[in-house]
Amino acid sequence: MTGSSGQITEKELRLTRKMRQRKPNFVRSESWRYVRIKESWRRPRGLDHKMRIKYDGWPPSVGVGYKGPKATRGLHPSGYREVLVYTVEGLKGIDPKTQVIRIAHTVGKRKKARMLAEAKKKRLTILNWKEAIPKEEKVTEEKLGEEKTETKKAESSEPIQKPDRPRKRKEETKQS
């Protein structure tokens, strides 16, 4: 079902999107009834369980009929295969036409910076590039310019007065 070059066709991606829209949001049984039960899916067990027996009026259960097309299973919504990368060497075997990278969250700042530079050279798409940029670099030059003007204004204004200190109470003498 894939194209002649092994790439995913636009038709397959459209079909996947359409099937995702049809798929219900599977909820855990009785999660709507009790606050203590979360909505995360759990398989219904029990002989007389209404969801397991598939009674009308009860939410649908997970089943094979909701699977997407085999060619597009496990793809990122953009249509590319997602590859988790831990090292700079991990970027070597990646094809920018069919794959995108996600930098692992355990990678440190220094290695992330090297990986970003290498990925930029190879024109690779990084899915979590916002998290990969160190916080110091996120501050733009505009913000720095604004801070400089604010400090200059503060320096040129009147000198800062010290707040009045609370007065010490005189010790009352005890009369006996």
GULOGU-758284 format. One record per residue: x, y, z of N, C-alpha, C, O in turn; residue number from 1. Coordinates in steps of 0.1 Angstrom, whole numbers. Each point is the difference from the previous one (the first is absolute). Layout:
N
ATOM    n_c1    n_c2    n_c3   ca_c1   ca_c2   ca_c3    c_c1    c_c2    c_c3    o_c1    o_c2    o_c3   pos
ATOM       X       Y       Z       X       Y       Z       X       Y       Z       X       Y       Z   NUM
...
! end
This chain:
176
ATOM    n_c1    n_c2    n_c3   ca_c1   ca_c2   ca_c3    c_c1    c_c2    c_c3    o_c1    o_c2    o_c3   pos
ATOM       8     -12       0      -8      12       0       9      13       0      -6      11      -3     1
ATOM      18     -13       6       9      12      -1       4       3     -14      -2      -9      -9     2
ATOM       8      20       7       4       4     -13      11      -8      -5       5      -9       7     3
ATOM      -1      10     -20      10      -8      -6      14       1       7       8      -9       0     4
ATOM      -6      21       5      13       3       6       0      -4      15      10       3       7     5
ATOM     -21      -9      -2      -1      -3      14      -5      11       9      -1      -1      12     6
ATOM      -2      12     -18      -5      12       8     -15      -1       1      -7      -6      -8     7
ATOM       2      12      19     -14       1       3      -7      10     -10       5      11      -1     8
ATOM     -16     -15      -5      -7       9      -9      -9       9       8      -4      -3      11     9
ATOM       0      14     -17      -9       9       6     -14      -6       2      -7       3      10    10
ATOM       3     -13     -19     -12      -7       2      -1      -8      13     -10       0       7    11
ATOM      21      -6      -4       1      -8      12      -1       8      12      -6      -3      10    12
ATOM      13      15     -10       0       9      11     -14       6       3      -5       1      11    13
ATOM      -2       2     -22     -14       5       1      -9     -11       6      -8       3       9    14
ATOM      10     -15     -13      -8     -12       5       3      -1      15      -9      -2       8    15
ATOM      21       3      -4       4      -1      14      -7      11       9      -5      -3      10    16
ATOM       6      16     -16      -7      11       8     -15      -3       1      -6       3      11    17
ATOM       0      -8     -22     -15      -2       1      -3     -11      10     -10       1       7    18
ATOM      18     -12      -6      -2     -10       9       2       4      14      -7      -4       9    19
ATOM      17      13      -6       2       6      13     -12       8       5      -3      -1      12    20
ATOM      -3       8     -21     -12       8       3     -12      -9       4      -7       3       9    21
ATOM       6     -15     -16     -11      -9       3       2      -8      13     -10      -4       7    22
ATOM      23       2      -3       3      -8      12      -5       7      12       3      12       2    23
ATOM     -11     -19       7      -5       7      12      11       2      10      11      -6      -1    24
ATOM     -14      14      11      10       2      11      -4     -11      10      -9       2       8    25
ATOM      17     -12      -7      -3     -12       8       2       4      15      11       5       4    26
ATOM     -21      -7       4       1       4      14      -2     -13       9      -6     -10      -4    27
ATOM      12      11      16      -2     -11       9     -14      -1       5      -7      10       2    28
ATOM       2     -22       0     -13      -2       4      -3       7      14       8      -1       9    29
ATOM     -19       7      -8      -5       7      12       8      12       4      -1       5      11    30
ATOM      11      -1     -20       8      12       4      -8      13       0       3       9       7    31
ATOM     -15      -9     -14      -8      11       0      -9       1      13      -6      10       3    32
ATOM       6     -22       4      -9      -1      12       8       3      13      -6       6       9    33
ATOM      18     -10      -8       8       2      12      12       9      -3       7      -2     -10    34
ATOM      -4      11      19      11       9      -1      13      -7       1      10       3      -6    35
ATOM     -10     -13      15      13      -7       3       5      -9     -12      11      -4       0    36
ATOM     -20       2     -10       4      -8     -11       4       9     -12      -9       8      -4    37
ATOM      21      -9       0       5       9     -11      -6      -6     -14      -4     -11      -1    38
ATOM       5      20      -9      -5      -4     -13       9      -9      -8      -4      -5     -10    39
ATOM      17       3      14       9      -8      -8      -5     -14      -1      -5      -6       9    40
ATOM       6       1     -21      -6     -13      -4       5     -11       8      12      -2       2    41
ATOM     -21      -6       2       3     -13       7     -10     -10      -6     -12       3      -2    42
ATOM      16     -15      -1      -9     -10      -6     -10      -5      10       3      -3      11    43
ATOM     -16       3     -15     -10      -4       9       0     -15       2       1      -8      -9    44
ATOM      -1       4      22       1     -15       3     -13      -3       9      -6       9       6    45
ATOM       3     -21      -6     -12      -3       8     -11      -7      -9      -2       4     -11    46
ATOM      -5     -13      16      -9      -8      -7     -12       8      -6      -4      -1     -11    47
ATOM      -1      10      20     -12       7      -4       3      15      -3      -9       8      -1    48
ATOM      21      -5      -2       4      14      -3      -7       5     -13       2      -7     -10    49
ATOM      -9      18      11      -8       5     -12       9       4     -12      -3      -3     -11    50
ATOM      15       9      14       9       4     -11       6     -12      -6       2       0     -13    51
ATOM       1     -10      21       7     -12      -6     -10      -8      -9       3      -5     -11    52
ATOM     -16       5      15     -10      -7      -8      -5       9     -12      -7      -5      -8    53
ATOM      11      18       8      -3      10     -10     -15       3      -1      -7      -1     -10    54
ATOM       1       4      22     -14       5       1      -1      13      -8       9       8       0    55
ATOM     -21      -6      -5      -3      13      -6      -1      11      11      -4      -3      11    56
ATOM       9      15     -14      -1      10      10      13       1       8       2      10       8    57
ATOM       7     -20      -9      13       1       8      10       4     -10      -1      -3     -12    58
ATOM      12       9      16      11       5      -9       6     -12      -7       1     -11       5    59
ATOM       5      14     -17       6     -11      -7      13      -4       6       7       7       7    60
ATOM      -3     -20      -9      13      -5       5      10       0     -11      -3       1     -12    61
ATOM      16      -2      16      11      -1      -9      -1     -13      -8      -4     -10       6    62
ATOM       6      11     -19       0     -12      -8       8       1     -13       4      12      -3    63
ATOM      -1     -23      -4       8       1     -12      -6       8     -11       7       4      -9    64
ATOM     -20      -3       9      -7       8     -11       4      14       0      -3       7     -10    65
ATOM       9      -1      20       4      14       1      14       2      -5       5      12       0    66
ATOM       2     -22      -4      14       1      -5       0       9     -13      -9       0      -8    67
ATOM      20       7       7       2       8     -12       7      -8     -11       3     -12       2    68
ATOM      -1      18     -14       7      -7     -10      14      -5       4       7       7       7    69
ATOM      -3     -18     -11      13      -6       4      12       9      -4       9       1       7    70
ATOM     -10       5     -19      11       8      -5       2      12       9      12       5       1    71
ATOM     -22       1       5       1      12       7       1      -2      15       0      10       8    72
ATOM       0     -22      -3       0      -3      14      13       5       6      11      -3      -5    73
ATOM     -11      10      16      12       4       7       6      12      -6      11       4       4    74
ATOM     -18       3     -13       6      12      -6      -4      12       8     -10       1       7    75
ATOM      19      10      -8      -4      13       5     -11       5      -8       0      -3     -12    76
ATOM      -9      12      17     -11       6      -8       5       7     -13      -8       1      -9    77
ATOM      21       3       9       5       7     -12       3     -10     -11       1       4     -12    78
ATOM      -1     -17      15       2     -10     -11      14      -6       0       3      -9      -8    79
ATOM       6      14      18      13      -5       0       2     -10      12      -8      -1       9    80
ATOM      18      -8     -11       3     -10      11       8       8      11       8       8      -3    81
ATOM     -12     -10      15       6       6      11      12      -8       6      -2     -12       2    82
ATOM      14      18       0      12      -7       4       4       7      13       3      12       0    83
ATOM      -1     -20      11       5       6      13      15      -1      -1       6     -10      -2    84
ATOM       0      22       5      15       1      -1       6       3      13      -5       9       7    85
ATOM      16     -16      -3       7       3      13      13       6      -2       5       7       9    86
ATOM       2     -10     -21      13       5      -2       2       7     -14      -9      -1      -8    87
ATOM      20       8       6       2       7     -13       2     -11     -10      -4       2     -12    88
ATOM      10     -14      15       2     -11      -9     -13      -5      -5      -1      -6     -11    89
ATOM     -10       7      19     -13      -5      -3      -6       8     -12     -10      -5      -6    90
ATOM      15      16       3      -5       9     -11       5      -5     -14      -5       4     -10    91
ATOM      15     -13      10       7      -4     -12      -9      -7     -10       0       2     -12    92
ATOM      -8     -12      17      -8      -9      -9     -14       5      -3      -8      -7      -5    93
ATOM       5      20       7     -13       5      -1      -2       6     -14       8       8      -5    94
ATOM     -19     -12      -1      -4       5     -13     -10      12       1     -11      -2       5    95
ATOM      15      14      -9      -8      12       3     -13       0      -9      -9       7       3    96
ATOM       8     -16     -13     -12       0      -8     -11      -8       6     -12       2      -2    97
ATOM      16     -12      11     -11      -9       5       0       0      16      -9      -5       6    98
ATOM      19      11       0       1      -1      15       2      14       6       6       9      -6    99
ATOM     -11      -8      19       2      12       8       6      -5      13      -2     -12       4   100
ATOM       9      21       3       6      -5      13      -6       7      12      -6      11      -1   101
ATOM       6     -18      12      -4       5      13      12      -2       9       4     -12       2   102
ATOM       1      22       4      12      -1       9      -6      -5      13      -9       5       6   103
ATOM      16     -16       0      -4      -6      12       1      10      12       9       9       0   104
ATOM     -18     -10       9      -1      10      11      12      -2      10       3       9       8   105
ATOM       4     -20      -9      11      -2       9      13       6      -4      10       0       7   106
ATOM     -10       5     -19      12       6      -6       3      14       6      -9       7       2   107
ATOM      21      -5       2       4      13       6       1      12      -9      -1      -2     -12   108
ATOM       3      14      18       0      12      -8      11       0     -11      -2       4     -11   109
ATOM      14      -8      15      12       1      -9      -2      -9     -12       3       4     -11   110
ATOM      -7     -16      14      -2     -10     -11     -12       5      -9       0      -2     -12   111
ATOM     -11       8      18     -11       5      -8       5      10      -9      -5       1     -12   112
ATOM      13       8      16       5      11      -8       8      -5     -12      -2       4     -11   113
ATOM      10     -15      14       8      -6     -11     -10      -7     -10       2       1     -12   114
ATOM     -12      -7      17     -10      -7      -8      -8       9      -9      -2      -2     -12   115
ATOM      -1      14      18      -8      10      -8       8       5     -11      -5       2     -11   116
ATOM      18       1      13       9       5     -10       2     -10     -11      -1       3     -12   117
ATOM       3     -16      16       2     -11     -10     -13      -2      -9       0      -2     -12   118
ATOM     -12       3      19     -13      -2      -7      -2      12      -9      -6      -2     -11   119
ATOM      10      13      14      -2      12      -9       9      -2     -12      -5       4     -11   120
ATOM      17      -9      12       9      -2     -11      -7     -10     -10       1       1     -12   121
ATOM      -6     -12      18      -6     -11      -8     -14       3      -5      -7      -8      -7   122
ATOM       1      20      12     -14       4      -3     -10     -10       4      -9      -4      -7   123
ATOM      11      -1      20     -10      -9       6     -10       8       8       2      10       5   124
ATOM     -14     -16      -5     -11       6       8       0      -5      14       0     -12       2   125
ATOM       0      21       8       0      -4      14     -14       3       5      -5      11       0   126
ATOM      -2     -21       6     -13       2       5      -1       8      13      -8       8       2   127
ATOM      18     -11       7       0       8      13      11      10       1       8       0       9   128
ATOM      -7       8     -20      11      10       0      -1      11      10      10       5       4   129
ATOM     -23      -2       0      -1      10      10       5      -4      14       6       8       7   130
ATOM      -7     -21      -4       5      -5      13      15      -1      -1       7       0      10   131
ATOM      -2      -2     -23      14      -3      -2       9      13       1      12      -1       3   132
ATOM     -18      13      -5       7      12       1       3       4      14     -10       0       8   133
ATOM      22       2      -4       3       4      14      -8      13       4      -2       8      -9   134
ATOM      -2      -7      21      -8      11       5       7      14      -2      -6      10      -3   135
ATOM      20     -10       4       7      13      -2      -2       5     -14       0      12      -2   136
ATOM      -1     -21      -8      -1       4     -14     -14       5      -4      -2       7      -9   137
ATOM      -8     -11      17     -14       3      -3      -2      15       2     -10       5      -6   138
ATOM      18       1      15      -2      15       2       5       7     -13      11      -1      -4   139
ATOM     -20       8      -2       3       6     -13       7      13       2       1       6      12   140
ATOM       5       0     -22       8      12       1     -10      12       3       4       9       7   141
ATOM     -16     -10     -11     -10      11       2      -2       1      15       0      11       6   142
ATOM      -2     -22       1      -2       0      15      12       6       7      -1       7       9   143
ATOM      13     -11     -14      13       6       6       0      15      -2       4       7       9   144
ATOM      -8      -2     -21       0      14      -3     -10       7       9       3      11       5   145
ATOM     -15     -17      -2      -9       6       9       5       1      14      -2      10       7   146
ATOM       9     -20      -3       5       0      14      11      11       1       0       6      11   147
ATOM       8      -4     -21      10      10       1      -6      14       1       5       9       8   148
ATOM     -16      -6     -16      -6      13       1      -7       2      13       0      11       6   149
ATOM      -5     -22       0      -7       1      13      10       4      11      -2       8       9   150
ATOM      14     -15     -10      10       3      10       6      15      -1       2       6      10   151
ATOM      -1      -1     -22       4      13      -2     -10      10       6       4      10       6   152
ATOM     -17     -13      -9     -10       9       6       0       0      15      -1      11       6   153
ATOM       3     -22       0       1      -1      14      12       7       6      -1       7      10   154
ATOM      12      -7     -17      12       7       5      -2      15      -1       5       7       8   155
ATOM     -11      -2     -19      -2      14      -2     -10       6       9       0      12       2   156
ATOM      -9     -20       4     -11       6       8       6       3      14      12      -2       3   157
ATOM     -21       7       6       5       5      13       6     -12       8      -3     -12      -2   158
ATOM      12      16      11       6     -11       8     -10      -6       9     -10       6       5   159
ATOM      12     -19      -3      -9      -8       8       1       4      15      11       0       5   160
ATOM     -22       3       2       0       3      14      -1     -13       8      -8      -8      -3   161
ATOM      15       8      14      -1     -11       9     -13       1       8      -4      11       4   162
ATOM      -3     -22      -2     -13       0       8       3       4      14      11      -4       6   163
ATOM     -20      10       1       2       4      14       0     -13       8      -8      -9      -2   164
ATOM      17       9      12       1     -11       9     -10       2      11      -3      11       4   165
ATOM      -3     -22       0      -9       1      12       7       5      12      12      -5       3   166
ATOM     -18      13       5       7       6      12      -1     -10      11      -9      -8       2   167
ATOM      20       8       5       0      -9      12      -8       5      11       0      13       3   168
ATOM      -7     -21       3      -9       5      12       9       2      12       9      -8       3   169
ATOM     -12      18       4       7       2      12      -5     -10      11     -12      -3       1   170
ATOM      21      -2       6      -3     -10      10      -8       7      11       4      10       5   171
ATOM     -15     -15      -2      -9       6      10       6      -4      14       3     -12       2   172
ATOM      -2      21       6       5      -3      14     -11      -5       8     -11       6       0   173
ATOM      14     -16       8     -11      -5       8       0       8      13      10       2       7   174
ATOM     -22       2      -3      -1       7      13      -6     -10      10      -9      -7      -2   175
ATOM      16       7      13      -4      -9      10      -5       7      12      -4      -7      10   176
! end
